[in-house]
Protein backbone atom coordinates (compact mmCIF):
# COMPACT_ATOMS: atom_id res chain seq x y z
CA UNK A 1 0.00 0.00 0.00
CA UNK A 2 1.48 3.31 -1.11
CA UNK A 3 0.48 6.14 1.23
CA UNK A 4 0.43 9.68 -0.14
CA UNK A 5 0.47 12.74 2.13
CA UNK A 6 -0.81 15.92 0.49
CA UNK A 7 -2.48 19.24 1.21
CA UNK A 8 -6.04 19.70 0.03
CA UNK A 9 -7.42 22.83 -1.54
CA UNK A 10 -10.74 24.17 -0.27
CA UNK A 11 -12.47 22.68 -3.32
CA UNK A 12 -10.88 19.27 -2.76
CA UNK A 13 -11.77 19.34 0.94
CA UNK A 14 -15.38 20.24 0.13
CA UNK A 15 -15.55 17.25 -2.21
CA UNK A 16 -14.18 14.96 0.53
CA UNK A 17 -16.47 16.16 3.34
CA UNK A 18 -18.17 12.77 3.62
CA UNK A 19 -14.87 10.86 3.93
CA UNK A 20 -13.48 13.46 6.35
CA UNK A 21 -16.62 13.15 8.47
CA UNK A 22 -16.35 9.35 8.50
CA UNK A 23 -12.70 9.57 9.59
CA UNK A 24 -13.58 12.02 12.36
CA UNK A 25 -16.41 9.78 13.57
CA UNK A 26 -14.06 6.80 13.64
CA UNK A 27 -11.51 8.76 15.67
CA UNK A 28 -14.14 9.81 18.20
CA UNK A 29 -15.58 6.31 18.48
CA UNK A 30 -12.10 4.94 19.14
CA UNK A 31 -11.66 7.37 22.04
CA UNK A 32 -9.75 10.30 20.52
CA UNK A 33 -10.10 13.67 22.23
CA UNK A 34 -10.80 16.03 19.35
CA UNK A 35 -13.17 18.62 20.75
CA UNK A 36 -16.44 16.74 20.28
CA UNK A 37 -18.35 14.41 22.58
CA UNK A 38 -20.35 11.33 21.67
CA UNK A 39 -22.98 11.10 20.52
CA UNK A 40 -22.28 13.78 17.93
CA UNK A 41 -25.41 15.61 16.81
CA UNK A 42 -26.46 14.97 13.21
CA UNK A 43 -24.67 17.37 10.89
CA UNK A 44 -22.24 18.61 13.56
CA UNK A 45 -19.12 17.07 12.01
CA UNK A 46 -20.17 18.12 8.51
CA UNK A 47 -20.59 21.69 9.81
CA UNK A 48 -17.09 21.50 11.30
CA UNK A 49 -15.61 20.47 7.94
CA UNK A 50 -17.51 23.28 6.20
CA UNK A 51 -15.78 25.71 8.58
CA UNK A 52 -12.43 24.13 7.72
CA UNK A 53 -13.20 24.54 4.00
CA UNK A 54 -13.88 28.24 4.63
CA UNK A 55 -10.57 28.76 6.47
CA UNK A 56 -8.77 26.90 3.67
CA UNK A 57 -10.36 29.24 1.13
CA UNK A 58 -9.22 32.22 3.22
CA UNK A 59 -5.66 30.88 3.26
CA UNK A 60 -5.51 30.60 7.05
CA UNK A 61 -5.21 26.84 7.32
CA UNK A 62 -3.48 23.86 5.77
CA UNK A 63 -5.33 20.53 5.68
CA UNK A 64 -3.10 17.53 5.10
CA UNK A 65 -4.47 14.11 4.29
CA UNK A 66 -2.95 10.66 4.18
CA UNK A 67 -4.46 8.54 1.42
CA UNK A 68 -3.91 5.11 -0.08
CA UNK A 69 -5.86 3.64 -2.96
CA UNK A 70 -8.34 6.56 -2.82
CA UNK A 71 -9.05 5.82 0.86
CA UNK A 72 -8.65 8.57 3.45
CA UNK A 73 -6.48 7.21 6.28
CA UNK A 74 -5.60 10.32 8.27
CA UNK A 75 -5.51 14.08 8.54
CA UNK A 76 -3.65 16.88 10.28
CA UNK A 77 -4.22 20.60 10.20
CA UNK A 78 -2.02 23.64 10.55
CA UNK A 79 -3.95 26.70 11.72
CA UNK A 80 -1.92 29.76 10.74
CA UNK A 81 -1.94 32.63 13.23
CA UNK A 82 -3.17 35.84 11.57
CA UNK A 83 -2.34 38.51 14.16
CA UNK A 84 0.61 40.74 13.29
CA UNK A 85 2.58 39.69 16.36
CA UNK A 86 2.04 35.99 15.64
CA UNK A 87 2.75 35.55 11.95
CA UNK A 88 5.66 33.29 12.89
CA UNK A 89 3.48 30.68 14.61
CA UNK A 90 0.79 28.11 13.90
CA UNK A 91 -1.27 25.57 15.80
CA UNK A 92 -1.28 21.91 14.87
CA UNK A 93 -4.77 20.50 15.29
CA UNK A 94 -7.06 17.56 14.61
CA UNK A 95 -4.33 14.99 13.93
CA UNK A 96 -6.16 11.72 13.41
CA UNK A 97 -5.51 8.35 11.81
CA UNK A 98 -8.22 5.78 11.14
CA UNK A 99 -8.06 3.00 13.72
CA UNK A 100 -7.50 0.40 10.98
CA UNK A 101 -4.42 2.28 9.75
CA UNK A 102 -2.68 3.10 13.03
CA UNK A 103 0.84 1.96 13.94
CA UNK A 104 1.99 2.20 10.31
CA UNK A 105 3.87 5.51 10.55
CA UNK A 106 1.05 7.63 9.11
CA UNK A 107 0.89 9.96 12.11
CA UNK A 108 4.66 10.46 11.96
CA UNK A 109 4.50 11.24 8.24
CA UNK A 110 1.66 13.70 8.78
CA UNK A 111 3.72 15.46 11.46
CA UNK A 112 6.74 15.65 9.14
CA UNK A 113 4.52 17.16 6.45
CA UNK A 114 3.16 19.65 8.99
CA UNK A 115 6.73 20.82 9.62
CA UNK A 116 7.34 21.19 5.87
CA UNK A 117 4.18 23.24 5.38
CA UNK A 118 4.93 25.37 8.43
CA UNK A 119 8.30 26.25 6.92
CA UNK A 120 6.68 27.04 3.56
CA UNK A 121 4.45 29.52 5.42
CA UNK A 122 7.40 30.95 7.38
CA UNK A 123 6.05 29.54 10.65
CA UNK A 124 8.79 28.69 13.13
CA UNK A 125 6.84 28.20 16.36
CA UNK A 126 4.30 25.40 16.43
CA UNK A 127 1.96 24.61 19.29
CA UNK A 128 -0.54 21.86 19.97
CA UNK A 129 -2.41 20.28 22.84
CA UNK A 130 -3.49 16.75 23.59
CA UNK A 131 -5.14 14.83 26.37
CA UNK A 132 -2.59 13.82 29.00
CA UNK A 133 -1.50 10.14 28.84
CA UNK A 134 -2.93 9.62 25.34
CA UNK A 135 -0.84 7.63 22.84
CA UNK A 136 -0.62 10.87 20.85
CA UNK A 137 1.90 12.14 23.40
CA UNK A 138 4.44 9.59 22.14
CA UNK A 139 3.81 10.75 18.56
CA UNK A 140 4.36 14.41 19.43
CA UNK A 141 7.40 13.79 21.60
CA UNK A 142 8.88 11.62 18.85
CA UNK A 143 8.26 14.46 16.40
CA UNK A 144 10.38 16.79 18.53
CA UNK A 145 7.72 18.60 20.54
CA UNK A 146 8.46 19.81 24.07
CA UNK A 147 6.00 19.93 26.95
CA UNK A 148 5.13 23.52 27.78
CA UNK A 149 2.74 22.70 30.61
CA UNK A 150 -0.26 20.76 31.81
CA UNK A 151 -3.73 22.14 32.51
CA UNK A 152 -5.85 19.93 34.79
CA UNK A 153 -9.56 19.33 34.10
CA UNK A 154 -9.24 21.07 30.73
CA UNK A 155 -11.71 19.17 28.57
CA UNK A 156 -14.19 16.36 28.64
CA UNK A 157 -13.52 13.12 26.82
CA UNK A 158 -16.13 11.51 24.61
CA UNK A 159 -17.40 9.77 27.78
CA UNK A 160 -17.83 13.10 29.57
CA UNK A 161 -14.96 12.61 32.05
CA UNK A 162 -12.69 15.61 32.69
CA UNK A 163 -9.07 15.20 31.60
CA UNK A 164 -5.91 17.25 31.77
CA UNK A 165 -4.40 18.56 28.57
CA UNK A 166 -0.72 18.87 27.78
CA UNK A 167 0.46 21.90 25.83
CA UNK A 168 3.37 21.17 23.49
CA UNK A 169 5.55 23.42 21.36
CA UNK A 170 8.20 22.99 18.71
CA UNK A 171 10.65 25.57 17.42
CA UNK A 172 11.60 24.93 13.82
CA UNK A 173 15.16 25.75 12.80
Steps between C-alpha positions, in 0.01 A plus 500: 500500500648831389400783734495854363504806727372818336333832572144546382362813343168634627327351195659159556411507870139590419483201266637271774271620781330161528830309531639760742186469712527120503865522609412745777217276621735202507755696703237605753356150528848363566544743790691793348465837671430736212263759640173312453309267730300192409237477385570768241187683388395436140679740268743624767812346345395605150458857630850481649648397164310781326673743738835342414423541128432870563831552684680314220341734246614798709856366504515472879530124527673202345315167491723200442363158419652155489349288224555157350305353212252792514429426868540775759717364783588811699509876527686780674443872492720804535307806617703806402498787749377821334583767759795723413697395807446130428571456131791274594282239672231243429294246690499134407151359542271206432773243432317173448565163340229243433516222758556240226808688377674582828852386591615524137688831524218712356484733800877550485484578128216746554706676768802519268278651231364749754857617563561537125184705451575713805837588349338579164277748686795643696365359827774415748305451823246220507266421786250225568313342787392147575335308778755399763609132484357448150709301250522824301752627755754245374437616142555866587804438717648283225438784255712733713234681701574621853254512788413859583261418783200306620153638570288279728129440431532674163253310284252219507567176318239339279373326817457833679787451748727800564862459391816705517651631180868531421618803305791427266718725287765457235745758371595436140856582398 
